[in-house]
Amino acid sequence: MGTVRLDTDGGVGTVTIDRPERHNALDSATLSALESALAEARDDDVAALVLTGAGEEAFSVGADVRELADASVAEADAYVAAAQRVTGELAGFPVPTVAAIDGYCLGGGWELALNCDLRVASERAVLGHTELDLAVVPAWGGVRKLVRLVGDETARRLVFFAERLDAQDAYELDLVGDLVAHDEVDDYAHGLAEDLADQPAFALRAAKETFEYAWRERPADLGFQRRLWGELFGTDARREAMYEFLDR
């Protein structure tokens, strides 16, 4: 799979986004590899799953702007459709998922983490919906959960101002459940996953399904987000914002 690794140990699967040289940015190939890794983990019948990013700089900075800067509306639509498939697979994964967040977790990377059941962040993590910095919008299915976690106005502020939260602020807002030293985040997340794997398997899956039903987004919601995302790729402002980002 190249840019994504799947490892299984003692019933715990670990999916690692492996593009540290690009801060684990998600280009189309990586999204495809991530979708395949999640499907393989499901087929392997793991008892719990950890999602993490390679290297010491980032969980994932989200969409690969280098790929998207010149994308057409149709190409942008295809890209976000693939991203929604991945977040949908995470949200609907049959067993609990744990995001192990170290470093930057921004934009689409943050939406991946939001679609996990549990989130563990290192003390140096930086999290946020930074899409408006690129003149686009969150469209991967994370906003609905964000609203439920922090409330409507706080969610709007986080998105409208593209705020980057340090780990302590994210913890105080209940966006992450555990805050640990940066050199402990992987071990801590895997410890949680191992504890989950020790739970009665059938009951744990049923409990996960109960929460999935409660949090489920209507397909129309995702279709609306996808349409907005695609339309923005027809604007000069979006193109200029992405090129300014690449210049920085």
Secondary structure, 3 states (H helix, E strand, C coil): CCCEEEEEECCEEEEEECCHHHCCCECHHHHHHHHHHHHHHHHCCCCEEEEEECCCCEEECCECHHHHCCCCHHHHHHHHHHHHHHHHHHHCCCCCEEEEECCEEECHHHHHHHCCCEEEEECCCEEECCHHHHCCCCCCCCHHHHHHHHCHHHHHHHHHCCCCEEHHHHHHCCCCCEEECCCCHHHHHHHHHHHHHCCCHHHHHHHHHHHHHHHCCCHHHHHHHHHHHHHHCCCHHHHHHHHHHHHC
